[in-house]
Amino acid sequence: MTATTPIRIVLADDHQVLREGLRSLLESEEDIKVVGEASSGEEAIRVVARTQPDIVVMDLGMPGMGGLEAIREIRRDHPHVRVIVLSMHSGREFVVQALHAGSDGYVPKSSAHTDLLQAIRVVHGGGRFVHPTAASALAEQLLQEKQTSKLLINLSAREAEVLHWTALGFTSREIGERLSLSPKTVDTYRERVMEKLELKNRSELVRFALKAGLLENTGDEKTTKK
């Protein structure tokens, strides 16, 4: 029987006891070898550069540089290295941020004993692995984005502009000066926006604009508070 090259793993987590448990779990498998450990994002980057693993199993909540920033740097400097997030969090904001940062898999720590080995083999084979709990959170995020897009379609171009500048903190007078409208007309547009988006107050309007990505750089980032 021809010997196969083991999957080389780096473990990045600030809890030593957990790392020891993971190492024991992984190295009980003939096709997996742990080649390095790290307790912070900075250390993970150094260990990856030194060992050139196939996969990094990365926690998000480490001291110093967090896991998300470490993932971005690793994927930028070592694009061949895959990353699986192993986190105590499975909320959609954590899952989405991890995938956007460049992770190839997401496994809750509570499921590490049953799903991490499968995740490693799937990711090493070129696939992606998202635990069902995390996948459910991701699906919820996608549905929310779809609903947000559907609501935005109902806005006119002028209403979208008023929404944007209102969310950035500009007053009706300042928005009117930018758009050549009277403050009263701006207020009317804002009321229509609130009605169409089913929003009750300015705080909800700002949250909606953030989720919809309407506060990206526009070349004029100066905001004026009332």
C-alpha positions in Angstrom: 0.0 0.0 0.0 1.5 3.4 -1.1 2.0 5.8 1.8 0.2 9.1 1.4 1.6 12.5 2.4 -0.3 13.6 5.6 -2.4 16.7 5.7 -0.2 19.3 7.5 -2.1 21.4 10.1 -1.4 24.4 12.2 -3.6 25.0 15.3 -4.2 28.6 16.3 -6.1 29.1 19.6 -5.2 30.9 22.8 -6.4 28.0 25.0 -3.5 25.5 25.4 -5.7 22.8 26.8 -8.0 23.0 23.8 -5.0 22.9 21.4 -3.7 19.8 23.2 -7.1 18.1 22.8 -7.2 19.0 19.2 -3.7 17.8 18.5 -4.6 14.5 20.2 -7.7 14.2 18.1 -6.1 15.0 14.8 -2.9 13.0 15.2 -4.9 9.9 16.0 -5.6 9.9 12.3 -2.9 8.5 10.0 -3.5 11.1 7.2 -3.2 14.2 9.5 -0.1 15.8 11.1 0.0 18.9 13.3 3.1 20.8 12.3 2.7 23.9 14.5 0.6 25.7 17.1 -0.1 29.4 17.9 -1.9 31.3 20.6 -2.4 34.6 18.8 -3.0 35.9 15.3 0.5 37.3 15.1 2.0 34.0 16.1 -0.2 32.1 13.7 1.2 34.2 10.8 4.8 33.5 11.9 4.1 29.7 12.3 2.4 29.5 8.9 5.4 31.3 7.3 7.8 28.8 8.9 5.9 25.6 8.5 3.9 26.1 5.2 1.0 23.9 6.3 -1.9 22.8 4.1 -4.6 24.0 6.6 -4.8 26.4 9.5 -7.5 25.6 12.1 -8.1 29.1 13.4 -10.0 30.6 16.4 -11.5 34.1 15.9 -11.3 35.4 19.5 -7.6 35.5 20.3 -5.7 38.3 22.1 -3.8 40.9 20.0 -4.4 40.4 16.4 -7.8 38.6 16.0 -8.4 35.6 13.9 -10.1 37.6 11.1 -7.1 39.8 10.4 -4.8 36.8 10.7 -6.9 35.0 8.1 -6.7 37.9 5.7 -2.9 38.1 6.0 -2.4 34.4 5.7 -4.5 34.2 2.6 -2.8 37.2 1.1 0.8 36.0 1.7 0.2 32.3 1.4 -2.7 31.7 -1.0 -2.2 28.0 -1.1 -2.9 27.7 2.7 -6.5 26.9 3.4 -8.2 28.1 6.7 -10.9 26.5 8.8 -12.4 28.6 11.5 -13.1 26.7 14.8 -15.1 29.1 16.9 -17.4 29.1 19.9 -19.7 31.5 18.0 -22.0 30.4 15.2 -24.0 33.6 14.7 -24.4 34.8 11.2 -22.2 37.9 11.7 -19.3 35.7 12.7 -19.8 33.2 9.9 -20.2 35.9 7.2 -17.1 37.8 8.4 -15.0 34.7 8.5 -16.0 33.7 4.9 -15.4 37.2 3.7 -12.0 37.2 5.3 -11.1 34.1 3.3 -11.9 31.1 5.4 -12.7 27.8 3.6 -14.6 26.2 6.5 -16.5 27.0 9.7 -17.0 24.6 12.5 -18.4 25.4 16.0 -16.1 24.3 18.8 -19.0 22.3 20.3 -18.9 20.1 17.2 -15.1 19.8 16.8 -15.1 16.2 18.0 -17.6 15.1 15.3 -17.0 17.4 12.4 -13.5 18.9 12.4 -11.9 15.8 10.8 -14.5 15.8 8.0 -14.0 19.6 7.5 -10.2 19.1 7.2 -10.6 16.4 4.5 -13.2 18.3 2.6 -11.2 21.5 2.5 -8.0 19.7 1.8 -9.7 18.2 -1.2 -10.6 21.6 -2.6 -14.1 22.0 -1.2 -15.7 24.1 1.5 -17.2 22.9 4.7 -19.7 25.0 6.7 -21.3 23.2 9.7 -25.2 23.0 9.4 -25.6 25.5 12.4 -23.3 28.0 10.7 -24.9 27.3 7.3 -28.3 28.1 8.7 -27.0 31.4 10.0 -25.5 32.1 6.6 -28.8 31.3 4.9 -30.6 33.7 7.2 -28.1 36.4 6.3 -28.6 35.8 2.5 -32.4 36.0 3.0 -32.1 39.3 4.8 -29.9 40.7 2.1 -32.4 39.6 -0.5 -35.2 41.3 1.5 -33.1 44.4 1.8 -32.4 44.5 -2.0 -36.2 44.0 -2.6 -37.0 47.0 -0.4 -34.3 49.2 -2.1 -35.8 48.5 -5.5 -38.9 50.4 -4.4 -37.0 53.6 -3.8 -36.5 56.2 -6.4 -33.0 57.5 -7.2 -33.8 60.7 -5.2 -35.1 58.8 -2.2 -32.0 56.6 -2.2 -29.9 59.8 -2.1 -31.8 61.2 0.8 -31.5 57.9 2.6 -27.8 57.9 2.1 -27.1 61.4 3.3 -29.5 61.1 6.2 -27.7 58.0 7.4 -24.4 59.8 7.2 -25.7 62.4 9.6 -26.5 65.4 7.4 -29.4 67.6 8.2 -32.4 68.4 5.9 -30.9 71.8 5.1 -27.5 70.3 4.3 -29.0 67.6 2.2 -31.2 70.2 0.4 -28.1 72.2 -0.4 -26.4 69.2 -1.9 -29.4 68.1 -4.0 -30.8 71.5 -4.8 -34.0 70.8 -2.8 -35.8 72.7 0.0 -35.5 71.3 3.5 -39.2 70.6 3.4 -38.9 68.6 0.2 -36.0 66.6 1.8 -38.3 65.9 4.8 -41.0 64.6 2.4 -38.6 62.3 0.6 -37.4 61.0 4.0 -40.9 60.3 5.1 -41.5 58.3 1.9 -38.3 56.3 2.5 -39.3 55.5 6.1 -42.7 54.4 4.9 -41.4 52.2 2.0 -38.7 50.6 4.1 -41.1 50.1 7.1 -38.7 52.1 9.4 -39.9 53.8 12.6 -37.0 56.2 13.4 -33.6 57.5 12.3 -31.7 54.8 14.3 -33.5 52.1 12.3 -32.7 54.0 9.1 -29.0 54.1 9.9 -29.0 50.4 10.7 -30.7 49.7 7.4 -28.2 51.8 5.5 -25.3 50.0 7.1 -26.7 46.5 6.3 -27.4 47.6 2.7 -23.9 48.9 2.2 -25.1 52.4 1.5 -22.4 54.1 3.6 -19.4 53.2 1.4 -16.9 55.8 0.5 -18.4 58.5 -1.8 -15.5 60.9 -2.0 -17.0 63.1 0.7 -16.8 61.4 4.1 -17.4 64.6 6.2 -20.5 64.4 8.2 -22.3 67.1 10.1 -24.2 66.4 13.3 -27.3 68.2 14.2 
